[in-house]
Amino acid sequence: MRWSLLVLMSLSLACTKKDAAPAEPEKPAETEPAPSAEGVDWEESPAAAAKTAVARPLDSPELPPELRAPAPALGAPPVLEVLEQGKEPRQALRFSVEPGSEQKVTLNVAFTIDALVVVMRVGEPIYIVSYDLTLRAGKAHSDGSMPVEFTVDAANIDMELVGDKRVSRMKLALKTARKITGSYTLGPQGRVTNVEVSLPKDATRTSHDMADNLRWALIQMNPVFPEEPLGQGAKWTVHEGLMQGGIHVNQLTTMEVVKVEGKRVELAMEQQQSAASQPFQSPGLPLTSDLRLMGGEADGTLDWDLSRLAPRSANISANVLKTIKQPTSDPKEKPIEVVVRASRALDFARD
């Protein structure tokens, strides 16, 4: 599984091959001189992707109409539009998890980041965290939704892939990542709400990154189904506002039923994101930055048994490009402009 995720990241996210520079435990892992923003060849960056994210102004005609408008409110129900209902026979796709059921699953979540800061290039070469999770379903609510709790039973990184210069920092981050607990509510149509991911108080910045990436994976692996019955070839969109990396994001996802048989459904998904200019705080960092532009792209596949808490398999890659104004340690100095490309991937298959 580790190697399949490496292939995914190398093909879809083109991970870096550079060694990490010496760094203190919670400083950027990699720095090198870089040309101006105009001179950066992002195709050679750690996060260059086959489907490359582009940060566009909200009035750009290249954005879908949904992404040109302000993002839906956080917590508001998503807006679903059925584009095609698919072939007969059709059926309403609904989750039907047995209350009190428990499921163990291993998720492999990869992350890499590349940034241009003035004349320095900084980044985090790819690392892959393998999580062993236990998911537990609670008693169903009157509306059919169900509380789900999860614990991290184990979290590991192949340190041979990390490099000697980052081993101590990653070991420290994993120590607290293994203590992550959390919960969410799963609706009968697949909507995930009330996501809580808890870390110990002594969590490092890298631990916060890991927790945020795990939160992303748990949300991404759960599809949201419309009311209408669907068959093979059905397509629909899911428009919603959500919090991602401290940013209020406007997200539009297009889902397609590749195959459906009873509770077993195979899906393909594509996703676009935009965001309005806004102040935000990255996970684990006290400084408030100003987002100027942001664009995101994602795609992947899911294979679900809708009577279970986790999919049979998931393969998703995502790419985000953003321009931010970041304050310096000296309040008298002007904020610096930073161009950031961050990429994540989720890959797992149950035995």
N, C-alpha and C positions, 0 to 999 in steps of 0.2 A: 504493500500500500504506500510506503514511503516513496518508492521510486515512481509509482504512477503519479503521485502528486508533484514530484520533481519534474516529470515530463510535462504535466499540465502547466506548471509555472514557467518552465523554460520555453514552451511553445506559445502559450497565451500571454505570459507576462514577462518573458525574456529576462530571467533573473541575472543579477550581476555575477561576474567572475572575479572581482577584485577582492583582495584581502582587506580585512578590517584594520584600521589604524589603532595604535594604543589608545585606550580610553579609560576614564574613570567609570565606575559602575553604572552611573546614570547619565552619561554624556553620549552624544551621537557616536555610533560605532565606526564611522568612516568619514574622513574629510579629505579633500584634495582640491587644488586650485581648479577653477572652472572659468570658462569664457562668460561673456555677457549673456543675458537671457536670449537675445536674438541669435547668439551663436551656438546654442545648445542643440545638439542632435538627439532628440528624445528617443529616436529609434535605437540608439545605442545605450540608453539608460537602463537601470535595473528593472524598470517597470514598463518598458515599451510593450505594447500588446497588439495582437492581431486585430482586435477591435479596440481602437484607441479612443480614450475619453477626450473630449474637447470641452473646455470651459467657455461657454458663450454667454453674452448678455441675455437677460430674460426677454428682451424684445427681438431676439434673433429669429428670422423666419425659418431657420433650419430646425428649430425646436418644435416638437408637437405642441398644439395649442394648450394642452394641460400643463406643460412645463414652462410656458411663458407667463402664466398667472402666478399669484402668490401661492405658496405651498398650503395645502389643507392643514387645518389646526391639528396639533398633536393630540392623539387620542380620539379624533373624529373617525367615525366608521369609513372605511375605504369606499370609493365609488367604483362599481363594477359595471362594465359594458360588454355584453356578449356580441362578438363579431360574427361567429358562426357556431351553430349548435352541433355540428358534426353529423356523422352518419347514424342511421338507425342500426341497432336499438340504442336508445338513449336512457340515461338514468341520472337522478340527482346524486351528486357526489357529496357524501357527508362522512365526517369522522364519527366513529362509534366505539370509543375506547372503553373497556370495562373499568368501572371505578375500582380503585385499589390495586390495579395492575401495575407491574414494575417491569422495566426494560433496561438492560445494560447495552451500551453502544460505545464504539470507539470512533471519535471524530478526529480527522487530521486537518488542522487549520494552518495555512501558510500566510506569511505577511512579509512585505518588503516595502521600503519607502525610499524615494530619491528626491532631493530638494536642491534648488539653486538659491543660495543666500549671498547676495552681493557678489563677491568674487570667489566665494568658496562653495564647493559642492559637498553636501553632507548626505548621509543616508544610512539605512539599516539593511545590509544584505539579507537575503531570504533566510527565514528560519521557519521550521515546521514544528508545531506543537501537537503531539498526539495525546488526546484526552480520552480517558476511560470515564464515562459518565453513567450514573444510575438515574433514570427518570421514573418518577412515581406519580401515578394519577390519584387525585383525591375524589371526593364525593361530588357528583355533578350538581350544578346549580339549576334553578328552575327554568332558565332559558336554554339549557342544554350545554352550556359551557362548562369547562372542567378545570380546576386548579391542578397545576403540575409543578412538582418540586424536583430539583435536581442537585446532585452532589458530584464533585470531582473525586473519583476514587484514585486516579493516577494521572499525572501529566509529565510527559517526557519529551526531550529534544535530542536528536542524534548529534552529539557534540562534535563528531568528526566533520559534520557539515557546517558547523558554526565557526570553527577556527579557534585556535588557542587563545587569541587575544580577547575573545568574548565569552569564554567558558565561565569565568567566575561571575560575570554579570548575569548570564542566563541561568546559572544554578541558583543565584539569589532570587531571581524573578520566579523561577519554578517553585521554590520553597513556599512562597505565598500563593502562587497560582493553584497549588494542590489543595489549598484550603478554601477555594471558591465554592460558594453555595448560591442557590438562586431559585427562582420560581417564575411562572408565567401562567396565564389563563389561555386555554385552547378552546376556541369556539367550534361549534359543530360544522361550520363551513371552512374551518381552518385558520380563522383569524387569530393571531397571537397578540395578546394585550397584557398590560401590567407586568412587563418584564423587569425583574429585579435580579441583579448580579452583585453579590456581596463579596468584598475582599477584606482581609485583616487590615487593621489600622496602619501596620508597618509596611504595607504593600509599596513596592517600588514603582517608578514610572513605567518600566517595561512590563511589570505585572499588570498595571492598569491597561496597557496596550493589549496584553493577552486576554484580559477579561472582556475588553471591548470587541475584540475579534471573535471570541466565543459567543458573545451576545449577538453579533452579526450573523454567525453561522446558525444559531438556533432560530432566528427569525427567517433567514433566507430558506431554510430547508422545509418550511411549512407553507404550502400553497393555500391560497384563498379561492374558494369555489363560489360561483354565482348560484342564485336560486334555481335557475332553469336547468332542466335535464340536459345532459351532454353525452355525445358519442365520440367515436374516433374522429379526429380531425377538428374537433371543436376548438375555437379560439376566443379568448376574452382578455380584457385589460383590467388592471387593478390600479387605481389612482389613489395615492395616500400621502400624508405628511408623516415623517418620522424623524427621530433623533438618531444621528449617526456621527460618531466622533465628536460629539458636542455641538453639531450643526443641525439646524432644522432644515431637513432635506425634502424636496418635492420629488416624488418617485412615481414612475409609470412603468408597470410590468405587463408584458404580454405573455400569456400562458397558452399552451397548445396541448391537447390530449393526443399523445402518440398511440396509446393503446389502453383499453379499459376492459376489464373482465371482473365482474363482481366488485369486491373491495380493493382489487389490485388495479392501480392506475399508473401509467408511465407518462411523464410530462416533459415538455421542453419549455424553456423560459428565456426571454430577453428583457433587458431592463435599461431604462434611461433615468438619469437624475439631473436636477438643477437645484440651485439655491439662491435666494436673494442675498444681497450684502447684509451682513449682520455681525455683531460681536459674538465670540464664542470662546470656550475653554476646552482644550484637548484633554482627554482623560488623564488624570494624575498630574496635571500641570496647573500651577496657580495663576499664571499670566493670562490675561484676556487679549486675544488677537482679533483683528477685524478681517472678515472674509470679504473679498472683492468679487471674485468670480469662482464658480465651481461647475464641473460637469462630471457625470459618472456613467459608466457602461458596465453591464454584466450579462452573462449568459450561462446556460448550463442545462443539466437534465436531472430529473428526480424520478425515483421508482418507489411508489408507496403501497403499503397495505393499510387501508384507512381504519383498521381495527387496532393499529399499533401507535405508539407514541413517537416513533422515529421512522424515517424512510428505510426501505431496504437498501437503497444506495442513493448517493448524491454526488454530483460533480459540478461545481459552480466556480467561476472565476469572475472577479470584479476589479475595476480600474477606476480611480478617481483622480482628477486633475483640479487643483485649486490654486488661486493666487491670494495671498494674505498679506496684511500689514501687521508686523509683529513688533511689540515694544522691546527696547533694549533694557539692560540693567541700569542704565543711567537715564533718569527721567528727563534730563535736559536734552538728550539726543533725540532726533527724529526716529520714528519707527522705520524698520527696514522692510523691504518688499521681498517676499519669499514665494517661489513657485514650487509647488509640491505635487508629486505624483505618488500615490499610495496604491498598493495592490494587495488583494486578499484572494485566497482560494480555499474551497472546502471540498474534501474528497473522502468518501468512505463507502464501504460496502459491508453489510452484515454477512456473517458466515451462514 
